[in-house]
Amino acid sequence: MFGLGWDHLVVIFVVALVVFGPGELPSVMRSLGATMKAVNRYVGDFRRQFDDAMREAEKELDLEETRSKLQDAASSMAQDVSGTAVTGERGQDARTAAS
């Protein structure tokens, strides 16, 4: 727990007992526990929001990659089709000239 050993925790407890006194210490510990619970809840919410944002960014990046691949495929198909059309026209020209 935060790199603290038992000896450190005992010293912290004794100092807290001296500072707050035995009557006040239980209420201070309860309020500290409630504060830590709220902090953990806020940290958890932040972590979930961050993870959601990362997932959305990954989806968007994946979508951009897919879009780029589709555009590349479409342009290569267009080049193939235009190359085939040019070759076909040349073949027809050659056949017409031969006749």
Residue, then its C-alpha position, 0 to 999 in steps of 0.5 A: m500500500f503506497g510502499l508503506g510497511w507496517d512500521h510506517l502505518v503504526v507511526i502514522f496512526v500514533v501521530a493521528l491519535v496524538v493530533f486528533g485525540p481518541g474521541e475525534l479519531p473515529s470521525v476523522m477516519r470515517s470522513l477520510g474513508a468517505t473522501m477516499k471513496a469519492v476520490n476513487r469514484y472520480v478516478g474510476d469515472f475519469r478512467r472510464q471516460f478516457d478508455d471510451a475516448m481511446r476506443e472511439a479514437e481507435k475506431e476512427l483510426d481503423l475507419e480511416e485506414t479502411r477508407s484509405k484501403l478502399q480508395d486505393a482499391a477503387s483507384s487501382m480498379a479504375q486504372d485497370v479498367s482504363g488500361t483495359a479499355v485503352t488496350g481494347e481500343r488499340g486491338q480494335d484499331a489494329r484489327t480495323a487497319a488489318s482489314 
